[in-house]
């Protein structure tokens, strides 16, 4: 049994990042249930090894564990998973705010369609590009933090972000029908 001070420290430093952990897991797994499983296992691992945590960035440490847990889960379950799960707009919008309540129905519809299009494009990226874009653009982590989480040099983070952004731009470019 863990001592109460360790539990309090874990709650203060790590537990507060559950939304970020779920967001990253959700984008990696494409499925809410699988993301919940990955996050649960990641938190168990984080708690088990919390005594060895000596850093000052618990969020980056936790997201690294989430990422590693995902890859373990993925290797065990890849034949069982499908990338066809629909993204739940209400729980995972890229931007949440009061604008939806203040705008008219047309603006809300256009914004909703744009979000769906961005989500679909982001999910179609390869995992190596999607994970760095999610960590940078949605979780607002620094290149240095991403490099530590993903376990790659900072230059590789920058090149993956650049390539991923270019692929997103191509996927989101207006088609002849939309122009």
Secondary structure as UniProt FT lines:
FT   HELIX           4..13
FT   HELIX           15..17
FT   HELIX           18..29
FT   HELIX           32..48
FT   HELIX           50..52
FT   HELIX           58..77
FT   TURN            78..80
FT   TURN            83..84
FT   TURN            89..91
FT   HELIX           99..102
FT   HELIX           105..124
FT   HELIX           127..133
FT   HELIX           134..138
FT   HELIX           143..150
FT   HELIX           154..172
FT   TURN            176..178
//
